[in-house]
Structures are given as structure tokens and as C-alpha cells.
Amino acid sequence: MDVGLRLQSIRKQKGLSQRELAKRAGVTNSTISMIEKNSVSPSISSLKKVLAGIPMSLVEFFSLEAEQDNQVQVVYRASELTDIHSGAITMKLIGKAHPSRAISFLDETYPPHSDTGLEMYAHEGEETGMLVEGRLELTVGDEVFILESGDSYYFESSKPHRFRNPFDQPARLISATTPANF
């Protein structure tokens, strides 16, 4: 997906100038311009911040219009997972089509030397996960933890946090957040 073109298209559909979106999102005009021109690949936290100015979730941004169906989907095949990514990190959302989804359930892959961005996340709700492959650094507040395969975590998402893979091997994480903010 062309992130820049998608952002520009959505911004224009919403009747927002680059300046207005930047103001709403708390970023500079040049940030919006560079993302739209694909001069930079925004981190997930940066893109989430920009989308908050629209407002729009990452899921809405990355997914195509889902067809409405009276049948509630129960099984999601690997090929049906919504791919949410920014830069090198890949996140696959499970259950996007569920009509009253209260949980964001993600299969995340962090290539070597990747991270969620310098800016730490903080949002309402709770977050939990289990590292299934590799090693991953988790920062929550002032504490830094190194997760090994099989390790898990659970914390209040209002605490500033970020994920980083400073290692030479990819890391795979299965995570869930409430409320469903992806």
C-alpha cells in the first residue's frame, strides 16, 4: 500500500488541508507533506498520531472497505488478516470484521534493529502479549525489560511504552489490547 497516497486521499476526502491536519495531530506541516510524498516512512506511533487528527484508526486506514454481511465471521484465515504496518514492523490484526470487537488481537513481527519509534505510546486500556520467537526489548515507563521467547507481559496502557528489537534475529509477538484501538 502507498501510505502517502492513502493519507493524502483520506485527508482530502475529509476536507482537511495539510496545515489543518498537522495542527489537529500536533505535528508539523512538513511531517504531513513528507509522509504524503513518501519521503519518510512514518513509525506506527507517528502514523497513529497523525490519524488521530482525522480521526481514524490504523485499522480503518489500512483496510479496504469490508463488505457488509449478516453472518458474523468466526474463523479468519491467514490470508484474510488485515496487515497493519509502518516501516519494517508488520502487525496482522485478527478479527477485524467482528461487529463489536472490544479487543485488538495482533500477530506482530519485528525485524532485527526495528522499533515502534522514538516516541512512546500511551493510551487508555490494558495491553498483554507473549513473545513466541526471538528476543524483544519492552520499555514501560522508566523500566526496560528484555523478553525471551515464551515470556509474556501485562500492563496498563496509560503508562508510556514502546517495543524495540535491537537484536540480530527477528522477533514475533502475539499481543492484545483493550479497547480495540487498532
LODONU-475935 format. One record per residue (C-alpha): z, y, x; residue number from 1; residue in three letters. Coordinates in nm, 2 decimals. Each point is the difference from the previous one (the first is absolute). Layout:
N
(site (Z, Y, X), NUM, 'ALA') ...
This chain:
182
(site (0.00, 0.00, 0.00), 1, 'MET') (site (-0.08, 0.35, 0.12), 2, 'ASP') (site (0.35, 0.16, -0.04), 3, 'VAL') (site (-0.12, 0.35, 0.07), 4, 'GLY') (site (-0.28, -0.01, -0.26), 5, 'LEU') (site (0.23, -0.16, -0.26), 6, 'ARG') (site (0.27, 0.27, 0.06), 7, 'LEU') (site (-0.26, 0.27, -0.03), 8, 'GLN') (site (-0.15, -0.15, -0.32), 9, 'SER') (site (0.35, -0.04, -0.17), 10, 'ILE') (site (0.10, 0.35, 0.11), 11, 'ARG') (site (-0.31, 0.15, -0.16), 12, 'LYS') (site (0.04, -0.20, -0.31), 13, 'GLN') (site (0.35, 0.14, -0.04), 14, 'LYS') (site (-0.14, 0.35, 0.05), 15, 'GLY') (site (0.20, 0.06, 0.32), 16, 'LEU') (site (-0.11, 0.20, 0.30), 17, 'SER') (site (0.09, -0.13, 0.35), 18, 'GLN') (site (0.24, 0.30, 0.02), 19, 'ARG') (site (0.18, -0.09, -0.33), 20, 'GLU') (site (0.03, -0.37, 0.09), 21, 'LEU') (site (0.14, 0.09, 0.34), 22, 'ALA') (site (0.25, 0.24, -0.16), 23, 'LYS') (site (0.11, -0.26, -0.25), 24, 'ARG') (site (0.03, -0.28, 0.26), 25, 'ALA') (site (0.18, 0.22, 0.26), 26, 'GLY') (site (-0.27, -0.05, 0.26), 27, 'VAL') (site (-0.25, 0.24, 0.17), 28, 'THR') (site (-0.35, 0.07, -0.13), 29, 'ASN') (site (-0.14, -0.14, 0.32), 30, 'SER') (site (0.18, -0.33, -0.07), 31, 'THR') (site (-0.18, -0.04, -0.34), 32, 'ILE') (site (-0.33, 0.11, 0.16), 33, 'SER') (site (0.03, -0.25, 0.29), 34, 'MET') (site (0.08, -0.29, -0.23), 35, 'ILE') (site (-0.29, 0.08, -0.22), 36, 'GLU') (site (-0.24, 0.03, 0.29), 37, 'LYS') (site (0.15, -0.33, 0.14), 38, 'ASN') (site (0.08, 0.18, 0.32), 39, 'SER') (site (0.34, -0.16, -0.01), 40, 'VAL') (site (0.13, -0.32, -0.16), 41, 'SER') (site (0.32, 0.09, -0.18), 42, 'PRO') (site (0.31, -0.22, 0.03), 43, 'SER') (site (0.11, -0.16, -0.32), 44, 'ILE') (site (0.30, 0.25, -0.02), 45, 'SER') (site (-0.24, 0.30, 0.05), 46, 'SER') (site (-0.24, -0.13, -0.26), 47, 'LEU') (site (0.28, -0.06, -0.24), 48, 'LYS') (site (0.13, 0.35, 0.05), 49, 'LYS') (site (-0.35, 0.15, -0.06), 50, 'VAL') (site (-0.04, -0.22, -0.32), 51, 'LEU') (site (0.33, 0.12, -0.13), 52, 'ALA') (site (-0.16, 0.35, -0.03), 53, 'GLY') (site (-0.26, -0.14, -0.25), 54, 'ILE') (site (0.22, -0.19, -0.12), 55, 'PRO') (site (-0.13, -0.36, 0.06), 56, 'MET') (site (0.14, -0.32, 0.14), 57, 'SER') (site (-0.15, -0.19, 0.29), 58, 'LEU') (site (-0.10, -0.28, -0.24), 59, 'VAL') (site (-0.20, 0.24, -0.22), 60, 'GLU') (site (-0.16, 0.15, 0.31), 61, 'PHE') (site (-0.11, -0.34, 0.15), 62, 'PHE') (site (-0.08, -0.20, -0.32), 63, 'SER') (site (-0.31, 0.01, -0.21), 64, 'LEU') (site (0.02, 0.06, -0.37), 65, 'GLU') (site (0.15, -0.33, -0.13), 66, 'ALA') (site (-0.15, -0.13, -0.32), 67, 'GLU') (site (0.24, -0.01, -0.29), 68, 'GLN') (site (0.07, -0.34, -0.13), 69, 'ASP') (site (0.25, -0.12, -0.26), 70, 'ASN') (site (0.08, -0.30, 0.22), 71, 'GLN') (site (0.28, 0.07, 0.25), 72, 'VAL') (site (-0.10, -0.13, 0.34), 73, 'GLN') (site (0.24, -0.25, 0.15), 74, 'VAL') (site (-0.17, -0.14, 0.31), 75, 'VAL') (site (-0.15, 0.23, 0.26), 76, 'TYR') (site (-0.25, -0.17, 0.23), 77, 'ARG') (site (-0.01, 0.12, 0.36), 78, 'ALA') (site (-0.34, 0.17, -0.06), 79, 'SER') (site (0.15, 0.19, -0.29), 80, 'GLU') (site (0.28, 0.18, 0.18), 81, 'LEU') (site (-0.03, 0.37, 0.03), 82, 'THR') (site (-0.05, 0.10, 0.36), 83, 'ASP') (site (0.20, 0.31, 0.08), 84, 'ILE') (site (-0.05, 0.11, 0.36), 85, 'HIS') (site (0.00, 0.30, 0.22), 86, 'SER') (site (-0.08, -0.02, 0.36), 87, 'GLY') (site (0.07, -0.34, 0.14), 88, 'ALA') (site (0.27, -0.12, -0.24), 89, 'ILE') (site (-0.11, -0.21, -0.29), 90, 'THR') (site (0.20, -0.04, -0.32), 91, 'MET') (site (-0.11, -0.23, -0.28), 92, 'LYS') (site (0.16, 0.08, -0.34), 93, 'LEU') (site (0.09, -0.30, -0.21), 94, 'ILE') (site (0.01, 0.04, -0.38), 95, 'GLY') (site (-0.18, 0.34, -0.03), 96, 'LYS') (site (-0.14, -0.08, -0.35), 97, 'ALA') (site (0.34, -0.08, -0.15), 98, 'HIS') (site (0.04, 0.25, -0.28), 99, 'PRO') (site (0.37, 0.08, 0.05), 100, 'SER') (site (0.03, -0.07, 0.37), 101, 'ARG') (site (0.35, 0.11, 0.13), 102, 'ALA') (site (-0.04, -0.15, 0.35), 103, 'ILE') (site (-0.24, 0.07, 0.28), 104, 'SER') (site (-0.05, -0.34, 0.17), 105, 'PHE') (site (-0.20, 0.02, 0.32), 106, 'LEU') (site (-0.14, -0.22, 0.27), 107, 'ASP') (site (-0.02, 0.23, 0.31), 108, 'GLU') (site (-0.16, -0.05, 0.33), 109, 'THR') (site (0.09, 0.22, 0.30), 110, 'TYR') (site (-0.24, -0.04, 0.30), 111, 'PRO') (site (0.14, 0.04, 0.35), 112, 'PRO') (site (0.12, 0.36, 0.07), 113, 'HIS') (site (-0.04, 0.13, -0.36), 114, 'SER') (site (0.25, 0.18, -0.22), 115, 'ASP') (site (0.04, 0.17, -0.33), 116, 'THR') (site (-0.01, 0.34, 0.16), 117, 'GLY') (site (0.24, 0.24, 0.18), 118, 'LEU') (site (0.13, 0.13, -0.33), 119, 'GLU') (site (0.26, -0.22, -0.15), 120, 'MET') (site (-0.02, -0.11, -0.37), 121, 'TYR') (site (0.27, 0.08, -0.25), 122, 'ALA') (site (-0.03, -0.07, -0.37), 123, 'HIS') (site (0.20, -0.12, -0.30), 124, 'GLU') (site (0.08, -0.37, -0.04), 125, 'GLY') (site (0.06, -0.29, 0.22), 126, 'GLU') (site (-0.20, -0.19, 0.26), 127, 'GLU') (site (0.01, -0.35, 0.12), 128, 'THR') (site (-0.21, -0.23, 0.21), 129, 'GLY') (site (-0.04, -0.30, 0.23), 130, 'MET') (site (-0.19, -0.01, 0.33), 131, 'LEU') (site (-0.21, -0.32, -0.01), 132, 'VAL') (site (-0.19, 0.04, 0.33), 133, 'GLU') (site (0.05, 0.20, 0.32), 134, 'GLY') (site (0.26, 0.27, 0.08), 135, 'ARG') (site (0.04, 0.34, -0.17), 136, 'LEU') (site (0.22, 0.30, 0.06), 137, 'GLU') (site (0.17, 0.14, -0.31), 138, 'LEU') (site (0.17, 0.34, 0.01), 139, 'THR') (site (0.24, 0.09, -0.28), 140, 'VAL') (site (0.18, 0.33, 0.04), 141, 'GLY') (site (0.11, 0.01, 0.36), 142, 'ASP') (site (0.01, -0.37, 0.05), 143, 'GLU') (site (-0.29, -0.20, 0.16), 144, 'VAL') (site (-0.03, -0.37, -0.06), 145, 'PHE') (site (-0.23, -0.26, 0.16), 146, 'ILE') (site (-0.10, -0.26, -0.26), 147, 'LEU') (site (-0.11, -0.34, 0.12), 148, 'GLU') (site (-0.20, -0.25, -0.21), 149, 'SER') (site (0.23, -0.12, -0.28), 150, 'GLY') (site (0.22, 0.31, 0.00), 151, 'ASP') (site (0.03, 0.21, -0.32), 152, 'SER') (site (0.14, 0.34, -0.10), 153, 'TYR') (site (0.12, 0.18, -0.32), 154, 'TYR') (site (0.08, 0.37, -0.02), 155, 'PHE') (site (0.01, 0.30, -0.23), 156, 'GLU') (site (-0.34, 0.17, 0.03), 157, 'SER') (site (0.16, 0.35, -0.01), 158, 'SER') (site (0.09, -0.06, 0.36), 159, 'LYS') (site (-0.27, 0.12, 0.23), 160, 'PRO') (site (-0.19, -0.30, 0.14), 161, 'HIS') (site (-0.31, -0.11, 0.19), 162, 'ARG') (site (-0.16, -0.32, 0.14), 163, 'PHE') (site (-0.16, -0.03, 0.34), 164, 'ARG') (site (-0.15, -0.29, 0.20), 165, 'ASN') (site (0.04, 0.10, 0.37), 166, 'PRO') (site (-0.08, -0.36, 0.10), 167, 'PHE') (site (-0.32, -0.17, 0.12), 168, 'ASP') (site (-0.02, -0.25, -0.30), 169, 'GLN') (site (-0.08, 0.08, -0.37), 170, 'PRO') (site (0.29, 0.00, -0.24), 171, 'ALA') (site (-0.02, -0.12, -0.37), 172, 'ARG') (site (0.26, 0.12, -0.25), 173, 'LEU') (site (0.05, -0.09, -0.36), 174, 'ILE') (site (0.18, 0.29, -0.18), 175, 'SER') (site (0.11, 0.13, -0.33), 176, 'ALA') (site (0.10, 0.35, -0.12), 177, 'THR') (site (0.14, 0.13, -0.32), 178, 'THR') (site (-0.11, 0.20, -0.19), 179, 'PRO') (site (-0.37, -0.10, 0.03), 180, 'ALA') (site (-0.10, 0.30, 0.22), 181, 'ASN') (site (-0.31, -0.16, 0.15), 182, 'PHE') 
